[in-house]
Each structure stands twice: as C-alpha cells, then as structure tokens.
C-alpha cells in the first residue's frame, strides 16, 4: 500500500498524479518509437509521433490546470502527498528526457546509415541500370541503358 494513499489528495495533487500517469504513458510511446526507428518502420514512427503530440497537449493542459488551481489554493495542499507525487513526477520527467534524447540519437544514426547506404547504392555501376527502358532486366556488364523520353 502506497504511503500516498494515507493522505487526502487535493485537486492540484490529483492533477499532478494525472500528469505522472500521462508521463509514464509517454515513456511507453518513446519505447515504441525506439522499435519503429530500429526497424525503419515509417508508418509506426508516424503513428507514434501523432500519439506523442496528443499526449503532450494533454500534459500541457494538466500543467496549466495545476498552476491555476494551486495558485488559488495554497493552504489546501497536502504537503506530504504533494511532495511525494511531485518527486515521482520529477523523476518521470527526467527518465522521459533521457529516453527522448536516446531516440534523437537513434534517429541521427539511422539517418547516417540510410544516407551512407544510398550513396553506396548510387555509386555502384551495377545498381545504375537494373532495367532497360522496356522494363526487362539488364545483366551486369550489358552496357549503359538509355531512358527514352
């Protein structure tokens, strides 16, 4: 049983708890994003990005509500519950930041890999003429293929 359950949570505390839950959900999306980056799944990456954007908007809304409510009710806060929740939220924000930075590094590495692979493919004489202008396969060493146009 959590020590926080011993305290009555105020409305600002409940908003902090909601932010914490959303931050943990955001971390799950960052882990899913890692999978999408590693597998170069652009559809999955796009889906995760859209869900991250929505979740960030929800977190911002909760933070705005928390600031508004806690400014008007400072004496009503449960100090012990609030401090514990805020500490958990701060830790979750730190972990989320770490995961986000890691994903940014993964994206950079993936882009470098793709750029290098594309350069190698473009420089390879065998890859330049895979099909003739009629759509038939060209064997290696068959000479240049000209596009009609």
C-alpha positions as a Markdown table, in Angstrom:
| # | Residue | x | y | z |
|---|---|---|---|---|
| 1 | Unk | 0.0 | 0.0 | 0.0 |
| 2 | Unk | 1.4 | 3.4 | -1.0 |
| 3 | Unk | 2.1 | 5.9 | 1.6 |
| 4 | Unk | 0.3 | 8.4 | -0.6 |
| 5 | Unk | -3.0 | 6.6 | 0.0 |
| 6 | Unk | -2.8 | 7.7 | 3.7 |
| 7 | Unk | -3.4 | 11.3 | 2.6 |
| 8 | Unk | -6.3 | 13.0 | 1.1 |
| 9 | Unk | -5.3 | 14.3 | -2.3 |
| 10 | Unk | -6.2 | 17.8 | -3.2 |
| 11 | Unk | -7.3 | 18.8 | -6.7 |
| 12 | Unk | -3.7 | 20.1 | -7.6 |
| 13 | Unk | -2.4 | 16.7 | -6.3 |
| 14 | Unk | -4.8 | 14.9 | -8.5 |
| 15 | Unk | -3.6 | 16.9 | -11.4 |
| 16 | Unk | 0.0 | 16.1 | -10.6 |
| 17 | Unk | -1.0 | 12.4 | -10.4 |
| 18 | Unk | -2.7 | 12.7 | -13.8 |
| 19 | Unk | 0.4 | 14.3 | -15.3 |
| 20 | Unk | 2.5 | 11.5 | -13.8 |
| 21 | Unk | 0.3 | 8.8 | -15.4 |
| 22 | Unk | 0.5 | 10.6 | -18.8 |
| 23 | Unk | 4.3 | 11.0 | -18.5 |
| 24 | Unk | 4.6 | 7.2 | -17.9 |
| 25 | Unk | 2.4 | 6.7 | -21.0 |
| 26 | Unk | 4.7 | 9.0 | -22.9 |
| 27 | Unk | 7.6 | 6.9 | -21.9 |
| 28 | Unk | 5.9 | 3.8 | -23.3 |
| 29 | Unk | 5.4 | 5.7 | -26.6 |
| 30 | Unk | 9.1 | 6.5 | -26.6 |
| 31 | Unk | 10.0 | 2.8 | -26.2 |
| 32 | Unk | 7.6 | 2.1 | -29.1 |
| 33 | Unk | 9.3 | 4.8 | -31.1 |
| 34 | Unk | 12.7 | 3.1 | -30.5 |
| 35 | Unk | 11.3 | -0.1 | -32.1 |
| 36 | Unk | 10.0 | 1.9 | -35.1 |
| 37 | Unk | 13.4 | 3.6 | -35.5 |
| 38 | Unk | 15.3 | 0.4 | -35.3 |
| 39 | Unk | 13.1 | -1.4 | -37.7 |
| 40 | Unk | 12.8 | 1.7 | -40.0 |
| 41 | Unk | 9.0 | 1.4 | -39.8 |
| 42 | Unk | 8.0 | 4.8 | -41.0 |
| 43 | Unk | 4.3 | 4.0 | -40.6 |
| 44 | Unk | 4.7 | 3.0 | -37.0 |
| 45 | Unk | 7.0 | 6.1 | -36.4 |
| 46 | Unk | 4.3 | 8.4 | -37.8 |
| 47 | Unk | 1.7 | 6.8 | -35.7 |
| 48 | Unk | 3.8 | 7.2 | -32.5 |
| 49 | Unk | 4.6 | 10.8 | -33.4 |
| 50 | Unk | 0.9 | 11.7 | -33.7 |
| 51 | Unk | 0.1 | 10.0 | -30.3 |
| 52 | Unk | 3.1 | 11.7 | -28.7 |
| 53 | Unk | 1.8 | 15.1 | -29.9 |
| 54 | Unk | -1.7 | 14.4 | -28.5 |
| 55 | Unk | -0.3 | 13.2 | -25.1 |
| 56 | Unk | 2.0 | 16.3 | -24.9 |
| 57 | Unk | -1.0 | 18.5 | -25.4 |
| 58 | Unk | -2.9 | 16.7 | -22.6 |
| 59 | Unk | 0.1 | 17.0 | -20.3 |
| 60 | Unk | 0.4 | 20.8 | -21.0 |
| 61 | Unk | -3.4 | 21.2 | -20.3 |
| 62 | Unk | -3.0 | 19.4 | -16.9 |
| 63 | Unk | 0.0 | 21.5 | -16.0 |
| 64 | Unk | -1.9 | 24.7 | -16.8 |
| 65 | Unk | -4.8 | 23.5 | -14.7 |
| 66 | Unk | -2.5 | 22.6 | -11.9 |
| 67 | Unk | -0.8 | 26.0 | -11.9 |
| 68 | Unk | -4.2 | 27.8 | -11.9 |
| 69 | Unk | -5.6 | 25.7 | -9.1 |
| 70 | Unk | -2.5 | 25.6 | -6.9 |
| 71 | Unk | -2.1 | 29.3 | -7.1 |
| 72 | Unk | -5.7 | 29.8 | -5.7 |
| 73 | Unk | -5.5 | 27.1 | -3.0 |
| 74 | Unk | -2.0 | 27.0 | -1.5 |
| 75 | Unk | -3.2 | 26.3 | 2.1 |
| 76 | Unk | -5.3 | 23.4 | 1.0 |
| 77 | Unk | -2.4 | 21.3 | -0.4 |
| 78 | Unk | -1.5 | 18.1 | 1.3 |
| 79 | Unk | 2.2 | 18.7 | 1.7 |
| 80 | Unk | 3.3 | 15.1 | 2.2 |
| 81 | Unk | 1.2 | 13.8 | -0.6 |
| 82 | Unk | 2.1 | 16.6 | -2.9 |
| 83 | Unk | 5.8 | 16.3 | -2.2 |
| 84 | Unk | 5.7 | 12.6 | -2.9 |
| 85 | Unk | 3.8 | 12.9 | -6.1 |
| 86 | Unk | 5.9 | 15.8 | -7.3 |
| 87 | Unk | 9.1 | 13.8 | -6.6 |
| 88 | Unk | 7.7 | 11.0 | -8.7 |
| 89 | Unk | 6.7 | 13.3 | -11.5 |
| 90 | Unk | 10.2 | 15.0 | -11.5 |
| 91 | Unk | 11.8 | 11.5 | -11.7 |
| 92 | Unk | 9.5 | 10.5 | -14.5 |
| 93 | Unk | 10.3 | 13.8 | -16.4 |
| 94 | Unk | 14.0 | 13.0 | -16.1 |
| 95 | Unk | 13.5 | 9.5 | -17.4 |
| 96 | Unk | 11.3 | 10.8 | -20.2 |
| 97 | Unk | 14.0 | 13.3 | -21.2 |
| 98 | Unk | 16.7 | 10.6 | -21.2 |
| 99 | Unk | 14.6 | 8.3 | -23.4 |
| 100 | Unk | 13.8 | 11.2 | -25.8 |
| 101 | Unk | 17.5 | 12.1 | -26.1 |
| 102 | Unk | 18.3 | 8.5 | -26.8 |
| 103 | Unk | 15.7 | 8.3 | -29.5 |
| 104 | Unk | 17.1 | 11.5 | -31.1 |
| 105 | Unk | 20.5 | 9.8 | -31.2 |
| 106 | Unk | 18.9 | 6.7 | -32.8 |
| 107 | Unk | 17.2 | 8.8 | -35.4 |
| 108 | Unk | 20.6 | 10.5 | -36.2 |
| 109 | Unk | 22.3 | 7.2 | -36.5 |
| 110 | Unk | 19.5 | 5.8 | -38.7 |
| 111 | Unk | 19.7 | 8.8 | -41.0 |
| 112 | Unk | 23.5 | 8.4 | -41.3 |
| 113 | Unk | 23.1 | 4.7 | -42.1 |
| 114 | Unk | 20.4 | 5.5 | -44.7 |
| 115 | Unk | 22.5 | 8.3 | -46.2 |
| 116 | Unk | 25.6 | 6.1 | -46.5 |
| 117 | Unk | 23.6 | 3.2 | -48.0 |
| 118 | Unk | 22.0 | 5.5 | -50.5 |
| 119 | Unk | 25.4 | 6.9 | -51.5 |
| 120 | Unk | 26.9 | 3.4 | -51.9 |
| 121 | Unk | 23.9 | 2.3 | -54.0 |
| 122 | Unk | 24.1 | 5.4 | -56.2 |
| 123 | Unk | 27.9 | 4.9 | -56.8 |
| 124 | Unk | 27.5 | 1.3 | -57.7 |
| 125 | Unk | 27.6 | 0.8 | -61.5 |
| 126 | Unk | 25.6 | -2.4 | -61.2 |
| 127 | Unk | 22.8 | -0.6 | -59.5 |
| 128 | Unk | 22.5 | 2.2 | -62.0 |
| 129 | Unk | 21.0 | 0.0 | -64.8 |
| 130 | Unk | 18.8 | -2.7 | -63.3 |
| 131 | Unk | 16.1 | -2.5 | -66.0 |
| 132 | Unk | 16.1 | -1.3 | -69.6 |
| 133 | Unk | 13.6 | 1.3 | -70.9 |
| 134 | Unk | 11.3 | -1.6 | -71.9 |
| 135 | Unk | 11.3 | -2.9 | -68.4 |
| 136 | Unk | 13.4 | -6.0 | -69.0 |
| 137 | Unk | 16.2 | -6.9 | -66.6 |
| 138 | Unk | 19.6 | -5.9 | -67.7 |
| 139 | Unk | 22.5 | -8.2 | -66.9 |
| 140 | Unk | 25.7 | -6.8 | -65.3 |
| 141 | Unk | 28.1 | -5.6 | -68.0 |
| 142 | Unk | 25.4 | -5.2 | -70.7 |
| 143 | Unk | 26.4 | -1.5 | -71.1 |
| 144 | Unk | 24.6 | 1.7 | -70.4 |
| 145 | Unk | 20.8 | 1.8 | -70.7 |
| 146 | Unk | 19.3 | 5.0 | -72.0 |
| 147 | Unk | 15.9 | 6.2 | -70.9 |
| 148 | Unk | 13.6 | 7.2 | -73.7 |
| 149 | Unk | 11.9 | 10.5 | -73.3 |
